[in-house]
Amino acid sequence: MTRTTWRCACAAALLGMLPQLATAAPDYFSWTGAGSKYARALALNNQGHYAVNSFGPETPYQGAGIIRRRFAESVGGLGGYITQVRALNDLDQAVGLSTTATGEDHAFLYAEGHMQDLTARYGIQDARDINKCGEIAARSPDFRAAVLRDGVVDIVGPEYSGPGDINERGEVLVSYDVYDNGFGSRTAVYSQGMLTGLPRFGGSPVSGQAINDAGWVTGYFTQADGRNHAFLWDGDTYFNLTPRARNGFAYDINNLGQVVGVADGRAFLYADGRLIDLNTRIDRDADLLLIAGDEINDRSQILAHRCDRTGVFCYGSVLLDPVPAVPEPSTLAMLLAGLGLAAALPPGRALRRRRTAA
């Protein structure tokens, strides 16, 4: 076992012992543009960094970059016209798709300023996610969901299966097609050598979109009438996050159990058992309509897709930053009183109190 593998195994064990955290939803978000008109931001990591994939109707070139606050770094390419990032871990390592000079689609790893052609080296395609241990969820040469670990391709899915999210414990979402009372798609979780299918939601198959480090899964299910609803699965129980919506989809979940997605064309945040329209948590005077919550990190920062207020011109993405709540007057008064009392204590007495407390 390599040093990296040992460190990641220890981290995974600790993550499995952690209880699921509960946190209050932010009362307000500030926002900044993320990318240009012909660009889409995604792959938000816990540092607040994200990737931007650009495109345009007048050019065949599609490039990608990593945004670190106000610094932008080009990802480059493998010799072709297209490079698109699909995931970014907390070490700013990115995976995705890039075309070669001959027009072939290859999976890549971008790390420390260097591009690595994963298809040429390992034969894998469709790199979808990467965790902090450097484990990459991708598709094997024989069209099975797989994980690239320490230079070895580990098959984790059945024939014609696809990879999805991978968490810090190395658990992978796997999608595959089945013929069970008709054609349909299923989602399973690969963990510690076992592939376990997600149960149906009230008889309806589910499509998992994201998994957090506690193994909680979010996504959507389709009812018999064709309507879709966002769900949250905590390993024991399903929760319908959008029961009143005509259509709802969940796209991402963080380690606080917060979920983002879209319900009836408006971006939502699910937190504290409540579904919150993100448009009610931003500046109401802004010419902005948030139509989908795409990504959320453990700092409750959110990448969202936007339109103008009329919903006619939809372009680019925004990064939402939670604004710290202002203390209630009574809480603030008690805090100031405590500070005043501490300041009034003689230095020696204050020092003795600190030592006693220690």
C-alpha positions in Angstrom: 0.0 0.0 0.0 1.5 3.4 -1.0 1.7 6.3 1.3 -1.0 8.1 -0.5 -3.3 5.1 -0.4 -2.7 4.6 3.3 -3.4 8.3 4.0 -6.6 8.2 2.0 -7.7 4.9 3.7 -7.3 6.5 7.1 -9.2 9.6 6.0 -12.0 7.5 4.6 -12.3 5.6 7.9 -12.5 8.9 9.8 -15.1 10.3 7.4 -17.2 7.2 7.9 -17.2 7.8 11.7 -18.3 11.4 11.4 -22.0 12.1 12.0 -24.0 14.0 9.4 -23.8 17.7 10.3 -26.9 20.0 10.5 -26.5 23.6 9.6 -28.8 26.6 9.2 -29.3 27.8 5.7 -27.7 31.2 5.0 -30.1 34.1 5.2 -28.5 36.0 2.3 -26.0 35.5 -0.5 -23.8 38.0 -2.3 -23.1 37.1 -5.9 -20.4 37.6 -8.6 -20.4 36.6 -12.2 -18.6 33.4 -13.0 -17.5 33.2 -16.5 -18.6 35.2 -19.6 -21.8 35.2 -21.7 -20.7 32.1 -23.6 -19.3 30.1 -20.6 -20.6 27.8 -17.9 -19.0 27.5 -14.5 -19.0 24.1 -12.7 -16.8 21.8 -10.5 -16.8 24.0 -7.4 -14.4 22.8 -4.8 -14.1 23.5 -1.0 -11.5 26.2 -1.6 -14.1 28.2 -3.5 -12.3 27.5 -6.8 -14.1 26.4 -9.8 -13.8 25.6 -13.5 -15.2 27.5 -16.4 -15.9 25.9 -19.8 -16.3 28.3 -22.6 -18.1 27.9 -25.9 -19.4 30.2 -28.6 -21.7 30.1 -31.7 -19.1 31.7 -33.9 -16.0 29.6 -33.1 -15.2 25.9 -33.1 -12.9 26.3 -30.1 -14.0 25.3 -26.6 -11.6 26.0 -23.9 -11.5 25.6 -20.1 -9.9 27.3 -17.2 -9.6 27.1 -13.4 -10.7 30.2 -11.4 -9.0 30.8 -8.1 -10.7 34.0 -6.8 -9.4 36.6 -9.2 -6.7 34.4 -10.8 -7.5 32.4 -13.9 -5.4 29.5 -15.2 -5.9 28.0 -18.6 -6.1 24.2 -18.6 -4.8 23.8 -22.1 -5.6 20.8 -24.3 -4.4 17.7 -26.1 -3.9 19.2 -29.5 -7.6 19.5 -30.6 -10.2 22.2 -30.5 -12.2 21.2 -27.4 -11.3 21.0 -23.7 -14.0 20.7 -21.1 -13.5 20.2 -17.3 -16.0 18.0 -15.5 -14.6 17.9 -12.0 -12.1 19.7 -9.8 -10.9 18.4 -6.4 -9.7 20.4 -3.4 -6.1 20.2 -4.7 -7.2 21.9 -7.9 -6.6 18.7 -9.9 -9.1 18.6 -12.8 -10.4 15.9 -15.0 -12.5 16.0 -18.2 -12.5 15.6 -21.9 -10.2 17.0 -24.6 -9.9 16.3 -28.3 -6.7 15.3 -29.9 -5.2 16.6 -33.1 -7.0 13.8 -35.0 -10.3 14.7 -33.5 -10.6 11.9 -30.9 -12.2 12.4 -27.5 -9.7 11.6 -24.7 -10.0 11.7 -20.9 -7.4 13.9 -19.2 -6.0 14.8 -15.8 -4.7 18.4 -15.3 -2.5 18.8 -12.2 0.2 21.3 -11.3 0.2 22.9 -14.7 0.5 19.7 -16.7 -2.0 17.8 -18.9 -1.9 14.0 -18.9 -3.7 12.0 -21.5 -5.5 9.3 -19.5 -6.9 7.5 -22.6 -3.5 7.1 -24.2 -1.9 5.9 -21.0 -4.7 3.8 -19.3 -7.3 3.3 -22.0 -10.1 5.0 -19.9 -12.7 7.4 -21.3 -15.3 9.7 -19.9 -13.5 10.9 -16.8 -16.3 12.3 -14.6 -15.0 13.0 -11.1 -11.8 13.1 -9.0 -11.5 13.1 -5.2 -8.7 14.5 -3.1 -6.9 11.1 -3.1 -6.6 11.4 -6.8 -9.0 8.6 -7.5 -10.8 9.1 -10.8 -14.2 7.9 -11.8 -14.2 7.0 -15.5 -15.3 4.4 -18.1 -13.1 1.4 -18.9 -12.1 0.4 -22.5 -14.9 -2.2 -22.4 -17.6 0.3 -21.5 -17.9 -0.3 -17.7 -17.8 2.2 -14.9 -14.3 2.2 -13.4 -12.0 3.9 -10.9 -8.4 4.8 -11.7 -6.4 4.3 -8.4 -2.7 4.4 -8.2 -2.3 3.7 -11.9 -4.6 0.7 -11.8 -8.1 0.6 -13.5 -10.6 -1.0 -11.1 -13.9 -2.1 -12.7 -16.8 -1.1 -10.5 -19.9 -1.5 -12.8 -21.6 -4.0 -15.1 -21.5 -4.0 -18.8 -22.4 -0.7 -20.5 -22.5 1.2 -17.2 -21.4 4.8 -16.6 -19.5 6.6 -13.9 -20.8 9.4 -11.7 -19.6 11.1 -8.5 -16.9 9.7 -6.3 -16.6 10.8 -2.7 -13.6 11.0 -0.4 -14.2 7.5 0.8 -13.9 6.2 -2.7 -17.6 5.4 -3.1 -18.8 5.8 -6.6 -22.2 6.4 -8.2 -22.8 4.0 -11.1 -25.6 4.3 -13.7 -26.7 1.4 -15.9 -29.6 0.3 -18.1 -32.0 -2.6 -17.2 -35.0 -4.3 -18.7 -37.4 -4.6 -15.8 -41.0 -4.2 -16.8 -39.7 -2.1 -19.7 -36.5 -0.3 -20.4 -35.1 2.0 -17.7 -32.0 3.4 -16.1 -30.8 2.6 -12.6 -28.3 4.0 -10.1 -26.1 2.0 -7.7 -23.4 2.8 -5.2 -20.0 1.0 -5.4 -18.4 0.7 -2.0 -15.7 -1.6 -0.7 -16.0 -4.1 -3.5 -19.8 -4.2 -3.5 -22.3 -2.7 -5.9 -25.6 -1.9 -4.2 -28.6 -0.6 -6.2 -30.6 2.3 -4.9 -34.1 1.2 -4.0 -37.1 2.5 -6.0 -38.9 5.6 -4.7 -42.5 4.6 -4.3 -42.1 2.2 -7.2 -40.3 4.7 -9.4 -36.6 4.2 -10.5 -34.2 6.9 -9.3 -31.3 8.7 -11.0 -28.5 9.6 -8.6 -26.6 12.7 -9.4 -24.3 13.3 -6.4 -23.0 11.5 -3.3 -21.4 13.1 -0.2 -18.8 11.7 2.2 -21.5 10.2 4.5 -22.9 8.2 1.5 -26.0 10.4 1.2 -27.3 10.5 -2.4 -29.3 13.1 -4.2 -30.9 13.2 -7.7 -34.4 12.8 -9.1 -37.0 10.2 -9.8 -39.7 10.0 -12.4 -43.4 9.3 -11.6 -45.8 7.3 -13.7 -47.3 10.5 -15.0 -43.9 11.7 -16.3 -43.2 14.3 -13.6 -39.8 14.5 -12.0 -39.0 15.2 -8.4 -35.8 15.8 -6.5 -34.9 13.3 -3.8 -32.5 12.8 -0.9 -31.5 9.3 0.2 -29.7 9.1 3.6 -29.0 5.4 3.4 -32.3 4.4 5.1 -35.0 6.8 4.0 -36.0 8.7 0.9 -37.2 12.3 1.1 -39.1 14.0 -1.8 -37.6 17.5 -1.8 -40.0 19.0 -4.4 -43.4 17.4 -3.6 -45.4 20.5 -4.7 -43.4 21.2 -7.9 -44.5 20.2 -11.4 -40.9 19.2 -12.1 -37.8 19.1 -9.9 -34.2 17.9 -10.2 -31.4 17.8 -7.6 -27.8 18.2 -8.8 -25.4 18.4 -5.9 -25.1 17.7 -2.1 -22.4 18.8 0.4 -21.3 17.3 3.6 -23.7 19.4 5.6 -26.6 17.7 3.9 -27.5 20.8 1.9 -28.8 20.1 -1.7 -29.1 22.4 -4.7 -31.1 21.9 -7.9 -34.1 23.3 -9.8 -37.8 23.3 -9.2 -40.1 24.6 -11.9 -37.4 26.7 -13.5 -36.1 28.3 -10.3 -32.9 27.4 -8.4 -33.4 26.0 -4.9 -31.4 25.2 -1.8 -32.7 22.4 0.5 -31.5 22.9 4.1 -32.9 22.3 7.6 -35.8 20.4 6.1 -36.9 23.4 4.0 -36.9 24.0 0.2 -35.7 27.6 -0.3 -36.0 29.6 -3.6 -32.5 31.0 -3.9 -33.9 34.0 -5.7 -35.3 35.1 -2.3 -31.8 35.1 -0.8 -30.1 37.5 -3.1 -30.4 41.3 -3.9 -33.9 41.8 -5.1 -32.9 44.8 -7.2 -30.4 42.8 -9.3 -31.3 42.0 -12.9 -30.9 38.4 -12.1 -33.0 35.2 -12.1 -31.4 32.1 -10.8 -32.8 29.1 -12.8 -30.7 26.2 -11.4 -28.4 25.5 -8.5 -25.6 23.4 -10.1 -22.9 23.0 -7.4 -22.5 23.5 -3.6 -19.4 23.1 -1.4 -19.0 22.6 2.3 -18.7 26.4 2.8 -22.3 26.7 1.4 -21.0 28.5 -1.7 -23.1 27.8 -4.7 -22.7 27.9 -8.4 -25.9 28.7 -10.2 -27.1 29.2 -13.7 -28.6 32.6 -14.4 -30.9 34.6 -16.7 -31.9 38.2 -16.7 -34.9 39.0 -14.5 -37.4 38.4 -17.3 -36.0 34.9 -17.9 -35.5 35.6 -21.6 -31.8 36.0 -21.9 -30.0 33.2 -20.1 -26.2 33.4 -20.0 -23.4 32.2 -17.9 -23.2 31.4 -14.2 -22.9 33.2 -10.8 -21.0 32.3 -7.6 -23.1 32.8 -4.5 -21.3 33.5 -1.3 -23.2 33.2 2.0 -23.1 36.5 4.0 -22.6 36.0 7.7 -25.7 36.7 9.8 -25.7 39.9 11.9 -26.3 39.0 15.6 -29.7 39.8 17.1 -29.7 43.0 19.2 -30.0 41.0 22.4 -27.1 38.7 21.4 -25.0 41.6 20.4 -25.7 43.4 23.7 -24.6 40.4 25.7 -21.5 40.0 23.7 -20.5 43.6 24.2 -21.3 43.4 27.9 -19.1 40.3 28.2 -16.2 42.1 26.4 -16.6 45.1 28.7 -16.5 42.9 31.8 -13.4 41.2 30.5 -11.7 44.5 29.9 -12.6 45.7 33.4 -10.9 42.8 35.1 -7.4 43.4 36.6 -4.7 41.9 34.4 -3.6 39.4 37.0 -7.1 38.2 37.8 -7.8 37.8 34.1 -4.7 35.7 33.7 -5.5 33.5 36.6 -9.0 32.9 35.2 -7.5 31.8 31.9 -5.0 29.5 33.6 -7.8 27.9 35.7 -9.9 27.4 32.7 -7.0 25.7 31.0 
